[in-house]
Amino acid sequence: MMIPKYIMSITAKCADQFVANLSKDGKSVGKEYVGYVPDFMPGKHYGDYVELDIDIVTGQIVNWKRLTTGDIKRTFEVK
């Protein structure tokens, strides 16, 4: 029996207040990112808007791509 694929779509407007933190072993690494939605976000993301599709069965964000070292350095100013 095939399990149906349920996708939950989330859309949020951040109004220049998108915030992301990077941590390793529970400790902050780099600088907190505040501003527009970063380019590495999947799907339609631009300016103040972030849109995520989540596979309900797996709990995974659909189309999430692995971040590159450049993405991490640029976003969180990690050296």
Secondary structure, DSSP 8 states (H G I E B T S, - for coil): ------EEEEEEE-TT-EEE--EETTEE-S--EEES--TTS-SSEETTEEEEEEETTT--BTT-----HHHHHHHH---
